[in-house]
Each structure stands twice: as C-alpha cells, then as structure tokens.
C-alpha cells in the first residue's frame, strides 16, 4: 500500500512498508495477464515468473481478503483490516469490488456477490450518488492519512469519486448486467443533476462536464466538486462506448459485444 495506491489520501495505511492494498493486487493480476503473453512471444523467461507470482497473489487475495459478502480494501501496517464489516468506518470500498470483476481474476461467484454488496451499500439511487466507500472516516482511532482531513462525505472521504463509480459501470457491464450498468451511467450523467431549478441549486456546478467528485453529506448532499475533470470524462466515454455499447478496438480488429439495458431494442452507431 505504501503511502497510497489509487487513493493517495490513504497515505498512512501502509507508510511503514507493511500494509497491503487489495485493489492494487487485482490491478497487478490484470497487468500481468496483459503483459505475460507479450513476454511469452519474445521467449522472455520473466513471463513464467510473473505468472507464478500472479498465482500466489490470487490465492492470497481469496484466502485473506474475502470478508463474506465483499472484498476488504487493505491492511494497515500492523495487519489490521480496512474495508471490513468489522471496521467502524470504511466498511466497504467500491474499487476493491469493481476491480475483482475487471481483473478477471477473482472467484466469479464471489465477484458477483461483491458487486451486489456494492450496489446495496454504496449506490444511492434516491440521492443520485455512487459512493466511494461507506461510512466516511471521522473518528477512527487508526489514522488512514490525510483523507480524514476532508469532512465526512466530501471528496474521497466517502463522497462520490467519479473514477470509482465509472469502474462500477464497467464491472456491471462485464457481468452482463446491462440494465444496472445503464442505470448507473444515467445516475452519473451530469445533465441528470440539473433537470429542474431545485437540482441546479443543489448541484451548483456545470451540468455539461464531468465532476471528479460529488458530496454526500448534508448540508452539501448532491453538490458537485472539481469539474472539467478529464480523467473522469475519458472513463465515462469508455464506459458508454466500450462497456454498454460494447464497441472496442483491439489492434486491427473491431469487436462488438453489447451489454444493453433490457428495455433497449438495440442501437445503431456510425464508426469512422
């Protein structure tokens, strides 16, 4: 985990060099699965080392990180868990669940259960929010880092962080849950945060660009944060085109494998 993985606000979780990131484990497995065939093609002996290591990491993740209904997030340097049902704060974290699916490495049954837990605990359809984790950090004795400097529900501290919410769209699409992927895409679509004057007043930022984050706690519930966030817009485009419509390129090949919502009869697209 070091001084932060994707969530650099968790910079004290593994600052002594012993804490470990479950999310980074899934990402490592996905990376090795992409690079090992390239190394094999070059008769590079490192490919076998990578694959052997990936196997050990995968076994360890399933043995240690599964919490019964979702995957834990990380261990602190002292070995205690973050993102567990026993945690008073940050009991469930979004990216450990979505990347269990996106890595293609998790137990398929567990990965599907983990996404059900993500939907149950983190997606607030009535509020138009998909939370990064819950509950926010506030008074936890063990210090996760500067993330706790944000008030509960703001930015990475238990608000909606859009990158993570889009990864959930892609994970639902990968599971062939097209309706759930579409519903979450609509929830994240900024224009849907400004459909009437009351919504505009609540959102307070531009409804035609992606926001990095949306706050989740009163009195700022539903308020947009950092806008014109190009990383979020790029992921949102990918979620729509590649995740839901299923249009993607691999080298010289054009692959079409849609994951459409149940109420769509189909779609047409022009590809230039």
GUGUNU-626695 format. One line per field, with one value per residue: x, y, z of N, C-alpha, C, CB in turn; residue number from 1; residue in one letter. Coordinates in pm, whole numbers, always signed. Glycine has a CB too. Layout:
// GUGUNU-626695
npx = X,...
npy = Y,...
npz = Z,...
capx = X,...
capy = Y,...
capz = Z,...
cpx = X,...
cpy = Y,...
cpz = Z,...
cbpx = X,...
cbpy = Y,...
cbpz = Z,...
torvo = NUM,...
vextor = A,...
//
This chain:
// GUGUNU-626695
npx = +83,+201,+249,-6,-224,-419,-593,-465,-503,-512,-267,-136,-190,-21,+233,+465,+557,+454,+178,-83,-242,-554,-694,-479,-365,-554,-527,-261,-277,-436,-267,-44,-169,-209,+48,+208,+158,+281,+545,+592,+576,+814,+989,+1069,+1190,+1093,+819,+712,+787,+637,+376,+372,+399,+164,-24,+24,-44,-317,-426,-372,-527,-790,-792,-739,-855,-1129,-1438,-1674,-1907,-1809,-1499,-1224,-1046,-773,-472,-360,-34,+7,-127,-401,-738,-872,-1176,-1352,-1629,-1609,-1496,-1529,-1549,-1536,-1632,-1699,-1555,-1561,-1381,-1237,-1422,-1524,-1290,-1228,-1392,-1316,-1051,-1065,-979,-1081,-1272,-1553,-1817,-1792,-1715,-1944,-2122,-1989,-2029,-2304,-2316,-2181,-2369,-2585,-2489,-2351,-2452,-2672,-2956,-3178,-3066,-2902,-2632,-2317,-2123,-1779,-1680,-1815,-1895,-1797,-1463,-1406,-1373,-1208,-977,-734,-518,-587,-474,-428,-676,-868,-870,-1050,-1387,-1640,-1793,-1712,-1531,-1277,-1338,-1562,-1749,-1896,-1667,-1579,-1427,-1413,-1684,-1743,-1587,-1741,-1963,-1843,-1776,-2030,-2119,-1934,-2021,-2244,-2466,-2649,-2862,-2822,-2571,-2639,-2829,-2665,-2489,-2664,-2719,-2474,-2446,-2394,-2591,-2825,-2821,-2924,-3192,-3406,-3491,-3445,-3268,-3051,-2973,-2891,-2678,-2493,-2271,-2120,-2340,-2270,-2027,-1797,-1772,-1519,-1590,-1867,-2050,-2170,-2298,-2519,-2491,-2440,-2520,-2522,-2392,-2175,-1821,-1494,-1478,-1472,-1310,-1086,-997,-1213,-1408,-1299,-1303,-1580,-1671,-1552,-1689,-1948,-1921,-1752,-1820,-2111,-2231,-2049,-1850,-1534,-1183,-926,-611,-602,-859,-1213,-1430,-1752,-1960,-2229,-2371,-2648,-2918,-3221,-3455,-3389,-3432,-3226,-2945,-2798,-2491,-2240,-1925,-1621
npy = -121,+119,+471,+528,+408,+391,+561,+821,+966,+792,+783,+699,+439,+229,+328,+249,+47,-209,-246,-361,-344,-440,-367,-291,-538,-673,-511,-560,-833,-814,-661,-831,-1038,-919,-852,-1081,-1263,-1115,-1116,-1392,-1433,-1331,-1510,-1459,-1525,-1413,-1409,-1648,-1623,-1400,-1501,-1708,-1562,-1412,-1614,-1682,-1441,-1421,-1645,-1569,-1336,-1437,-1603,-1436,-1177,-1186,-1106,-1221,-1108,-918,-786,-698,-386,-310,-372,-226,-118,-264,-496,-501,-479,-275,-166,-371,-563,-546,-303,+20,+245,+312,+54,-86,-68,+72,+22,-209,-402,-361,-394,-655,-782,-656,-727,-989,-1197,-1275,-1508,-1612,-1634,-1507,-1252,-1161,-1152,-959,-731,-707,-637,-394,-245,-249,-116,+116,+251,+505,+544,+708,+946,+1008,+925,+754,+606,+624,+485,+358,+368,+723,+836,+955,+950,+738,+545,+448,+596,+671,+852,+1161,+1175,+1181,+1440,+1568,+1676,+1443,+1270,+1438,+1477,+1231,+1119,+932,+1044,+1071,+955,+1000,+847,+592,+526,+499,+279,+88,+85,-31,-276,-391,-408,-593,-816,-872,-735,-540,-357,-258,-139,+60,+209,+311,+459,+659,+776,+893,+1074,+1408,+1592,+1497,+1581,+1829,+1885,+2037,+2351,+2320,+2104,+2214,+2413,+2257,+2102,+2290,+2320,+2307,+2147,+2014,+1899,+1652,+1591,+1550,+1468,+1429,+1557,+1396,+1433,+1609,+1962,+1964,+1773,+1611,+1812,+1923,+1882,+1920,+2020,+1976,+1756,+1571,+1306,+1166,+1218,+1087,+818,+793,+814,+582,+392,+416,+371,+141,-23,-38,-11,-176,-154,-180,-151,-377,-385,-434,-516,-480,-506,-604,-626,-599,-478,-424,-229,-382,-271,-160,-193,-217,-64,+185,+268,+480,+431,+577
npz = +0,+67,+67,-22,-277,-548,-418,-297,-71,+139,+281,+508,+561,+480,+529,+658,+508,+526,+514,+294,-26,-141,-371,-539,-568,-732,-960,-1027,-1101,-1329,-1492,-1525,-1663,-1908,-1997,-1983,-2207,-2413,-2334,-2344,-2619,-2700,-2603,-2344,-2031,-1803,-1807,-1704,-1438,-1365,-1397,-1211,-978,-994,-957,-688,-563,-633,-498,-234,-211,-230,-9,+210,+176,+131,+273,+335,+219,+57,-83,+119,+170,+228,+422,+724,+841,+1072,+1024,+1065,+934,+671,+536,+603,+732,+1002,+1044,+1185,+1029,+676,+585,+354,+38,-285,-508,-460,-508,-772,-921,-864,-1041,-1288,-1311,-1385,-1234,-990,-785,-958,-851,-602,-691,-818,-601,-451,-609,-588,-320,-332,-480,-301,-68,-147,-373,-411,-526,-487,-409,-614,-620,-617,-402,-293,-70,+241,+591,+601,+693,+1019,+1311,+1352,+1532,+1430,+1205,+874,+704,+517,+406,+601,+669,+507,+547,+659,+391,+187,-114,-155,+89,+145,-25,-356,-579,-897,-1083,-959,-946,-1216,-1282,-1158,-1328,-1557,-1447,-1391,-1654,-1752,-1617,-1758,-1679,-1803,-1765,-1506,-1541,-1726,-1576,-1374,-1527,-1617,-1373,-1316,-1522,-1585,-1671,-1568,-1312,-1309,-1382,-1307,-1143,-864,-853,-990,-811,-601,-711,-821,-990,-1325,-1548,-1776,-1802,-1672,-1324,-1080,-827,-601,-333,-33,+210,+426,+494,+222,+45,-264,-400,-654,-705,-800,-1123,-1489,-1525,-1674,-1667,-1554,-1751,-1970,-1882,-1853,-2116,-2216,-2065,-2167,-2451,-2480,-2261,-2232,-2496,-2613,-2807,-2930,-3005,-3085,-3164,-3503,-3515,-3491,-3235,-3131,-2873,-2720,-2409,-2327,-2175,-2055,-2164,-2407,-2753,-2926,-3101,-3314,-3471,-3601,-3727,-3773
capx = +0,+289,+186,-125,-225,-501,-645,-345,-540,-487,-121,-79,-232,+94,+350,+583,+601,+399,+38,-102,-363,-629,-719,-356,-349,-635,-468,-140,-315,-480,-150,+34,-242,-192,+187,+273,+160,+379,+677,+600,+600,+955,+1065,+1124,+1167,+1024,+675,+679,+800,+521,+255,+381,+370,+21,-98,+36,-122,-458,-461,-369,-642,-911,-783,-729,-926,-1274,-1495,-1804,-2001,-1730,-1355,-1169,-974,-629,-429,-268,+99,+3,-201,-546,-804,-951,-1276,-1411,-1754,-1573,-1443,-1632,-1556,-1490,-1660,-1696,-1494,-1608,-1288,-1196,-1527,-1530,-1170,-1235,-1452,-1240,-925,-1090,-901,-1150,-1371,-1669,-1932,-1763,-1712,-2083,-2175,-1925,-2096,-2435,-2292,-2152,-2496,-2668,-2434,-2284,-2526,-2789,-3032,-3268,-2988,-2823,-2492,-2249,-2019,-1650,-1687,-1906,-1915,-1677,-1372,-1437,-1309,-1138,-853,-620,-517,-565,-398,-487,-815,-952,-875,-1173,-1506,-1709,-1881,-1656,-1425,-1253,-1380,-1699,-1838,-1885,-1549,-1639,-1350,-1454,-1822,-1741,-1537,-1855,-2038,-1771,-1785,-2163,-2122,-1856,-2105,-2362,-2576,-2660,-2955,-2756,-2468,-2707,-2888,-2558,-2442,-2759,-2701,-2352,-2456,-2411,-2713,-2933,-2812,-2970,-3313,-3502,-3421,-3400,-3149,-2942,-2929,-2822,-2556,-2414,-2159,-2160,-2404,-2234,-1893,-1787,-1710,-1439,-1650,-1995,-2056,-2277,-2347,-2583,-2586,-2386,-2554,-2551,-2318,-2060,-1692,-1396,-1534,-1383,-1213,-1069,-987,-1349,-1480,-1245,-1358,-1724,-1681,-1518,-1797,-2062,-1891,-1697,-1887,-2253,-2249,-1964,-1771,-1395,-1080,-808,-524,-672,-992,-1324,-1511,-1881,-2022,-2309,-2429,-2754,-3028,-3326,-3562,-3344,-3445,-3099,-2892,-2718,-2373,-2154,-1786,-1534
capy = +0,+233,+596,+547,+342,+482,+662,+871,+1019,+689,+782,+644,+300,+140,+415,+181,-52,-342,-252,-412,-298,-542,-314,-300,-680,-701,-442,-634,-954,-774,-617,-949,-1114,-850,-844,-1212,-1316,-1042,-1168,-1528,-1426,-1296,-1612,-1394,-1614,-1343,-1436,-1756,-1568,-1315,-1583,-1779,-1463,-1381,-1724,-1669,-1324,-1455,-1736,-1492,-1246,-1512,-1661,-1336,-1051,-1204,-1072,-1288,-1053,-831,-792,-591,-285,-306,-388,-129,-173,-361,-614,-487,-461,-160,-210,-495,-542,-515,-167,+118,+337,+247,-90,-141,+25,+39,-24,-348,-489,-350,-449,-801,-820,-607,-801,-1123,-1291,-1316,-1614,-1549,-1624,-1401,-1123,-1119,-1115,-832,-622,-691,-562,-256,-179,-237,-26,+236,+324,+570,+590,+816,+1069,+1027,+915,+626,+643,+557,+388,+397,+509,+806,+848,+1067,+941,+610,+558,+427,+707,+627,+952,+1295,+1162,+1215,+1585,+1612,+1645,+1321,+1284,+1526,+1423,+1088,+1070,+880,+1103,+1003,+986,+955,+737,+465,+499,+452,+141,+3,+67,-127,-408,-444,-446,-717,-923,-878,-668,-420,-260,-192,-52,+176,+291,+382,+558,+770,+841,+974,+1173,+1536,+1663,+1449,+1651,+1967,+1875,+2137,+2455,+2270,+2022,+2307,+2478,+2156,+2058,+2413,+2328,+2292,+2017,+1966,+1839,+1558,+1634,+1446,+1422,+1487,+1543,+1302,+1456,+1739,+2032,+1972,+1649,+1628,+1924,+1884,+1933,+1960,+1991,+1970,+1653,+1498,+1163,+1115,+1221,+979,+691,+791,+782,+441,+312,+416,+312,+6,-103,-62,-41,-292,-130,-153,-195,-449,-387,-407,-575,-409,-602,-551,-719,-507,-511,-323,-242,-472,-202,-114,-295,-223,+70,+197,+351,+506,+423,+636
capz = +0,+71,+111,-103,-408,-628,-325,-230,+60,+240,+278,+631,+579,+466,+516,+711,+410,+552,+474,+158,-95,-215,-506,-617,-601,-853,-1074,-1064,-1173,-1464,-1568,-1563,-1766,-2036,-2040,-1992,-2345,-2493,-2297,-2398,-2763,-2716,-2530,-2224,-1918,-1696,-1814,-1611,-1303,-1342,-1383,-1083,-874,-1004,-895,-543,-521,-644,-388,-110,-209,-200,+125,+316,+156,+124,+403,+348,+121,-31,-60,+200,+92,+251,+561,+782,+866,+1183,+981,+1082,+805,+629,+440,+651,+805,+1140,+1050,+1220,+916,+552,+594,+219,-57,-418,-610,-435,-564,-917,-983,-856,-1169,-1403,-1321,-1438,-1154,-868,-791,-1025,-760,-506,-759,-839,-468,-414,-681,-524,-196,-373,-513,-180,+34,-195,-475,-353,-642,-449,-395,-734,-579,-608,-307,-299,+40,+347,+624,+586,+807,+1107,+1441,+1364,+1609,+1341,+1109,+736,+631,+504,+364,+715,+677,+443,+626,+613,+276,+86,-198,-137,+220,+148,-124,-485,-659,-1022,-1141,-898,-985,-1356,-1280,-1123,-1453,-1640,-1383,-1417,-1795,-1766,-1563,-1844,-1609,-1884,-1709,-1393,-1597,-1785,-1469,-1306,-1624,-1611,-1243,-1320,-1628,-1515,-1705,-1482,-1184,-1327,-1464,-1262,-1065,-734,-875,-1025,-687,-519,-777,-813,-1085,-1464,-1573,-1910,-1793,-1562,-1198,-1016,-702,-558,-188,+3,+347,+449,+406,+85,-25,-406,-458,-732,-661,-900,-1255,-1605,-1485,-1800,-1642,-1537,-1879,-2053,-1834,-1881,-2259,-2232,-2007,-2258,-2582,-2470,-2160,-2258,-2638,-2642,-2928,-2894,-3099,-3038,-3280,-3628,-3507,-3429,-3162,-3089,-2777,-2641,-2279,-2330,-2079,-2103,-2235,-2538,-2858,-2999,-3127,-3436,-3450,-3717,-3686,-3875
cpx = +86,+220,+67,-114,-301,-554,-529,-375,-521,-336,-56,-113,-112,+225,+477,+630,+546,+253,+24,-239,-428,-655,-595,-324,-428,-573,-341,-174,-361,-361,-66,-36,-229,-49,+252,+270,+261,+520,+697,+637,+746,+1048,+1137,+1089,+1096,+874,+635,+690,+679,+396,+256,+349,+221,-62,-93,-47,-271,-506,-468,-489,-770,-910,-796,-823,-1077,-1334,-1634,-1908,-1933,-1583,-1311,-1081,-822,-599,-343,-133,+99,-77,-351,-608,-875,-1050,-1339,-1541,-1729,-1521,-1553,-1653,-1493,-1507,-1653,-1649,-1526,-1504,-1237,-1297,-1525,-1407,-1155,-1294,-1362,-1106,-943,-1027,-975,-1239,-1500,-1790,-1911,-1768,-1854,-2149,-2118,-1992,-2238,-2422,-2260,-2282,-2580,-2619,-2386,-2359,-2657,-2872,-3123,-3197,-2904,-2673,-2443,-2122,-1891,-1640,-1782,-1879,-1786,-1588,-1410,-1354,-1235,-1005,-731,-626,-491,-484,-474,-630,-910,-956,-994,-1290,-1575,-1803,-1829,-1537,-1404,-1307,-1529,-1797,-1840,-1755,-1571,-1560,-1401,-1595,-1828,-1685,-1648,-1944,-1974,-1779,-1923,-2175,-2048,-1936,-2231,-2487,-2599,-2752,-2893,-2646,-2530,-2764,-2780,-2497,-2533,-2744,-2580,-2357,-2483,-2539,-2829,-2926,-2867,-3097,-3422,-3428,-3368,-3272,-3029,-2886,-2853,-2685,-2451,-2296,-2210,-2220,-2369,-2092,-1892,-1719,-1632,-1511,-1781,-2009,-2180,-2337,-2405,-2487,-2542,-2422,-2592,-2478,-2195,-1933,-1608,-1447,-1428,-1272,-1196,-1057,-1124,-1425,-1429,-1298,-1507,-1749,-1654,-1629,-1916,-2034,-1848,-1774,-2029,-2278,-2160,-1880,-1628,-1301,-973,-716,-600,-815,-1091,-1415,-1640,-1948,-2105,-2353,-2541,-2853,-3144,-3431,-3518,-3367,-3316,-3046,-2822,-2603,-2298,-2010,-1698,-1391
cpy = +126,+356,+631,+472,+431,+595,+717,+939,+920,+672,+734,+497,+206,+215,+350,+68,-191,-355,-290,-372,-412,-494,-327,-445,-717,-635,-513,-759,-922,-735,-736,-1028,-1050,-857,-981,-1270,-1244,-1091,-1310,-1526,-1393,-1397,-1553,-1479,-1545,-1372,-1543,-1710,-1482,-1400,-1661,-1684,-1428,-1490,-1714,-1552,-1356,-1545,-1658,-1398,-1321,-1566,-1554,-1216,-1066,-1190,-1133,-1239,-952,-848,-672,-500,-292,-348,-269,-197,-277,-486,-606,-444,-327,-210,-343,-465,-514,-373,-70,+222,+270,+96,-156,-33,-22,-30,-166,-446,-483,-411,-599,-856,-782,-677,-934,-1232,-1342,-1436,-1556,-1534,-1513,-1264,-1071,-1078,-981,-714,-601,-610,-416,-181,-154,-126,+108,+313,+374,+629,+707,+949,+1099,+1017,+771,+649,+562,+451,+442,+311,+590,+797,+971,+1059,+809,+629,+545,+528,+657,+728,+1081,+1290,+1202,+1366,+1644,+1585,+1520,+1351,+1376,+1459,+1273,+1033,+1034,+953,+1017,+1048,+919,+844,+602,+427,+447,+312,+44,-20,-41,-268,-470,-487,-577,-837,-943,-825,-534,-315,-186,-97,+76,+267,+372,+488,+681,+848,+933,+1084,+1311,+1609,+1620,+1505,+1793,+1972,+1973,+2238,+2406,+2187,+2109,+2372,+2381,+2121,+2170,+2422,+2298,+2153,+1958,+1913,+1745,+1622,+1518,+1386,+1495,+1457,+1463,+1325,+1597,+1833,+2040,+1849,+1678,+1741,+1873,+1949,+1984,+1920,+2002,+1867,+1558,+1348,+1099,+1113,+1112,+842,+680,+757,+633,+352,+304,+339,+166,-81,-140,-96,-157,-278,-99,-209,-273,-466,-348,-460,-479,-513,-535,-657,-638,-567,-410,-340,-318,-401,-146,-224,-314,-83,+68,+291,+365,+512,+474,+590
cpz = +0,+126,+23,-234,-505,-539,-244,-98,+172,+259,+407,+653,+575,+460,+570,+618,+430,+511,+327,+103,-170,-358,-593,-653,-725,-975,-1122,-1144,-1314,-1550,-1614,-1672,-1903,-2087,-2058,-2134,-2435,-2463,-2350,-2547,-2794,-2648,-2408,-2102,-1802,-1694,-1714,-1466,-1269,-1316,-1252,-969,-874,-938,-743,-491,-525,-532,-256,-99,-171,-56,+234,+300,+152,+264,+423,+250,+28,+2,+22,+114,+105,+394,+599,+806,+977,+1149,+1000,+950,+793,+525,+473,+725,+953,+1155,+1087,+1111,+795,+561,+457,+123,-198,-505,-585,-494,-717,-984,-960,-986,-1286,-1420,-1392,-1355,-1031,-892,-849,-934,-659,-571,-782,-706,-425,-483,-629,-395,-226,-402,-389,-87,-19,-302,-415,-467,-608,-435,-519,-708,-583,-527,-327,-190,+145,+471,+605,+710,+889,+1235,+1461,+1434,+1520,+1227,+967,+655,+614,+452,+477,+739,+604,+538,+573,+497,+168,+18,-169,-6,+222,+62,-249,-550,-793,-1090,-1090,-939,-1129,-1365,-1243,-1245,-1538,-1580,-1405,-1564,-1817,-1716,-1646,-1774,-1679,-1826,-1592,-1442,-1653,-1677,-1397,-1398,-1620,-1481,-1245,-1424,-1567,-1549,-1617,-1340,-1194,-1412,-1422,-1175,-930,-749,-910,-899,-598,-579,-784,-911,-1226,-1490,-1709,-1916,-1673,-1441,-1138,-897,-678,-410,-147,+142,+357,+522,+260,+1,-171,-472,-532,-683,-778,-1039,-1364,-1582,-1602,-1780,-1628,-1670,-1972,-2012,-1865,-2028,-2281,-2178,-2101,-2386,-2569,-2373,-2199,-2406,-2683,-2767,-2885,-3002,-3024,-3157,-3405,-3628,-3442,-3366,-3116,-3002,-2680,-2507,-2252,-2216,-2140,-2188,-2370,-2641,-2937,-3013,-3261,-3406,-3581,-3668,-3799,-3856
cbpx = -94,+344,+288,-149,-290,-619,-757,-273,-681,-552,-71,-127,-334,+79,+326,+553,+747,+414,-31,-86,-330,-762,-763,-240,-393,-781,-437,-61,-426,-581,-64,+58,-389,-234,+266,+207,+22,+368,+694,+466,+509,+981,+1167,+1069,+1298,+1047,+634,+770,+929,+497,+242,+521,+455,-20,-41,+183,-91,-485,-358,-239,-659,-927,-651,-589,-879,-1311,-1503,-1855,-2119,-1773,-1278,-1089,-1020,-572,-350,-326,+196,-56,-151,-580,-903,-859,-1216,-1313,-1843,-1469,-1378,-1596,-1485,-1341,-1798,-1836,-1339,-1655,-1172,-1181,-1667,-1544,-1048,-1319,-1590,-1217,-866,-1039,-774,-1233,-1395,-1708,-1955,-1626,-1637,-2164,-2141,-1777,-2098,-2498,-2177,-2060,-2576,-2670,-2322,-2152,-2553,-2748,-3115,-3338,-2898,-2854,-2474,-2217,-2071,-1536,-1546,-2053,-1965,-1715,-1223,-1587,-1411,-1118,-848,-619,-412,-697,-359,-403,-844,-901,-748,-1195,-1603,-1788,-2011,-1614,-1294,-1107,-1351,-1748,-1795,-2009,-1415,-1653,-1200,-1444,-1908,-1659,-1419,-1937,-2045,-1625,-1755,-2271,-2062,-1722,-2142,-2386,-2545,-2706,-3084,-2697,-2388,-2820,-2963,-2449,-2438,-2902,-2686,-2234,-2567,-2296,-2748,-2931,-2667,-2861,-3368,-3621,-3513,-3511,-3175,-2992,-3048,-2908,-2588,-2362,-2045,-2040,-2553,-2252,-1781,-1711,-1818,-1305,-1552,-2117,-2057,-2224,-2233,-2714,-2608,-2236,-2670,-2694,-2276,-2082,-1617,-1257,-1649,-1323,-1260,-948,-905,-1425,-1464,-1094,-1334,-1788,-1582,-1387,-1840,-2101,-1782,-1552,-1888,-2335,-2220,-2047,-1832,-1361,-1019,-845,-461,-595,-988,-1402,-1434,-1970,-1914,-2431,-2320,-2826,-3074,-3394,-3616,-3193,-3557,-3116,-2795,-2804,-2281,-2196,-1747,-1541
cbpy = +1,+261,+711,+694,+199,+407,+601,+967,+1066,+552,+920,+725,+260,+56,+545,+124,-59,-375,-119,-564,-184,-574,-168,-236,-767,-651,-297,-673,-1027,-658,-522,-1039,-1126,-705,-764,-1310,-1306,-891,-1166,-1602,-1323,-1156,-1678,-1248,-1671,-1195,-1478,-1876,-1485,-1223,-1679,-1839,-1337,-1364,-1859,-1650,-1202,-1520,-1851,-1411,-1178,-1628,-1736,-1286,-988,-1342,-922,-1271,-987,-683,-796,-648,-148,-164,-522,-70,-61,-296,-731,-385,-572,-44,-218,-571,-664,-613,-128,+188,+472,+282,-113,-196,+34,+163,+70,-374,-448,-203,-379,-847,-754,-459,-823,-1132,-1226,-1200,-1678,-1630,-1757,-1424,-1134,-1232,-1225,-836,-650,-829,-626,-254,-263,-369,-94,+199,+235,+681,+476,+782,+1058,+1159,+972,+566,+623,+658,+361,+383,+523,+952,+856,+1069,+958,+547,+453,+281,+810,+601,+898,+1380,+1019,+1145,+1644,+1540,+1764,+1258,+1332,+1661,+1501,+1061,+1175,+880,+1247,+1034,+937,+1070,+753,+473,+625,+547,+127,+66,+201,-85,-398,-339,-334,-707,-892,-1022,-649,-456,-330,-296,-126,+130,+201,+284,+498,+719,+736,+886,+1134,+1625,+1640,+1299,+1654,+2053,+1735,+2071,+2572,+2187,+1921,+2414,+2534,+2029,+2008,+2427,+2229,+2317,+2031,+2078,+1948,+1431,+1685,+1501,+1444,+1431,+1681,+1163,+1437,+1723,+2171,+1988,+1577,+1647,+2024,+1918,+1825,+1895,+2087,+2110,+1577,+1550,+1137,+1199,+1359,+979,+676,+927,+867,+409,+371,+556,+394,+12,-30,+62,+82,-413,-14,-213,-76,-588,-525,-467,-706,-320,-660,-514,-803,-465,-508,-326,-103,-539,-90,-74,-257,-290,+116,+249,+290,+638,+279,+790
cbpz = +121,-66,+111,-128,-400,-695,-231,-321,+58,+199,+247,+750,+470,+343,+588,+849,+412,+698,+500,+155,-191,-143,-500,-541,-485,-834,-1037,-938,-1097,-1456,-1482,-1440,-1729,-2023,-1940,-1897,-2407,-2467,-2144,-2378,-2827,-2660,-2624,-2209,-1870,-1708,-1955,-1634,-1290,-1462,-1502,-1064,-894,-1150,-941,-504,-610,-775,-377,-101,-345,-299,+140,+323,+30,+63,+420,+486,+192,-16,-195,+319,+133,+223,+579,+915,+901,+1307,+1053,+1195,+783,+572,+305,+744,+791,+1189,+915,+1350,+949,+524,+656,+176,-35,-487,-619,-284,-510,-958,-931,-734,-1185,-1390,-1183,-1578,-1111,-812,-649,-1145,-688,-442,-892,-906,-363,-448,-831,-496,-116,-497,-613,-104,+103,-248,-600,-249,-698,-320,-273,-795,-440,-752,-165,-286,+102,+302,+769,+559,+760,+1141,+1551,+1225,+1720,+1286,+1148,+668,+496,+411,+320,+841,+623,+307,+624,+729,+321,+149,-174,-145,+327,+285,-157,-578,-589,-1114,-1109,-747,-970,-1444,-1181,-1007,-1533,-1656,-1233,-1383,-1882,-1690,-1419,-1889,-1455,-2018,-1664,-1297,-1707,-1879,-1368,-1259,-1767,-1625,-1132,-1346,-1729,-1545,-1852,-1477,-1135,-1393,-1458,-1185,-1043,-668,-988,-1123,-612,-505,-919,-676,-1045,-1557,-1562,-2012,-1781,-1605,-1098,-972,-585,-641,-120,-3,+450,+529,+457,+90,+46,-424,-348,-876,-587,-872,-1285,-1634,-1356,-1873,-1517,-1434,-1946,-2045,-1682,-1846,-2342,-2160,-1873,-2291,-2653,-2428,-2030,-2217,-2723,-2653,-3014,-2756,-3174,-2972,-3297,-3745,-3428,-3533,-3041,-3213,-2701,-2720,-2163,-2463,-2031,-1987,-2150,-2534,-2953,-3139,-3013,-3557,-3340,-3790,-3646,-3871
torvo = 1,2,3,4,5,6,7,8,9,10,11,12,13,14,15,16,17,18,19,20,21,22,23,24,25,26,27,28,29,30,31,32,33,34,35,36,37,38,39,40,41,42,43,44,45,46,47,48,49,50,51,52,53,54,55,56,57,58,59,60,61,62,63,64,65,66,67,68,69,70,71,72,73,74,75,76,77,78,79,80,81,82,83,84,85,86,87,88,89,90,91,92,93,94,95,96,97,98,99,100,101,102,103,104,105,106,107,108,109,110,111,112,113,114,115,116,117,118,119,120,121,122,123,124,125,126,127,128,129,130,131,132,133,134,135,136,137,138,139,140,141,142,143,144,145,146,147,148,149,150,151,152,153,154,155,156,157,158,159,160,161,162,163,164,165,166,167,168,169,170,171,172,173,174,175,176,177,178,179,180,181,182,183,184,185,186,187,188,189,190,191,192,193,194,195,196,197,198,199,200,201,202,203,204,205,206,207,208,209,210,211,212,213,214,215,216,217,218,219,220,221,222,223,224,225,226,227,228,229,230,231,232,233,234,235,236,237,238,239,240,241,242,243,244,245,246,247,248,249,250,251,252,253,254,255,256,257,258,259,260,261,262,263,264,265,266,267,268,269,270,271,272
vextor = X,X,X,X,X,X,X,X,X,X,X,X,X,X,X,X,X,X,X,X,X,X,X,X,X,X,X,X,X,X,X,X,X,X,X,X,X,X,X,X,X,X,X,X,X,X,X,X,X,X,X,X,X,X,X,X,X,X,X,X,X,X,X,X,X,X,X,X,X,X,X,X,X,X,X,X,X,X,X,X,X,X,X,X,X,X,X,X,X,X,X,X,X,X,X,X,X,X,X,X,X,X,X,X,X,X,X,X,X,X,X,X,X,X,X,X,X,X,X,X,X,X,X,X,X,X,X,X,X,X,X,X,X,X,X,X,X,X,X,X,X,X,X,X,X,X,X,X,X,X,X,X,X,X,X,X,X,X,X,X,X,X,X,X,X,X,X,X,X,X,X,X,X,X,X,X,X,X,X,X,X,X,X,X,X,X,X,X,X,X,X,X,X,X,X,X,X,X,X,X,X,X,X,X,X,X,X,X,X,X,X,X,X,X,X,X,X,X,X,X,X,X,X,X,X,X,X,X,X,X,X,X,X,X,X,X,X,X,X,X,X,X,X,X,X,X,X,X,X,X,X,X,X,X,X,X,X,X,X,X,X,X,X,X,X,X,X,X,X,X,X,X
//
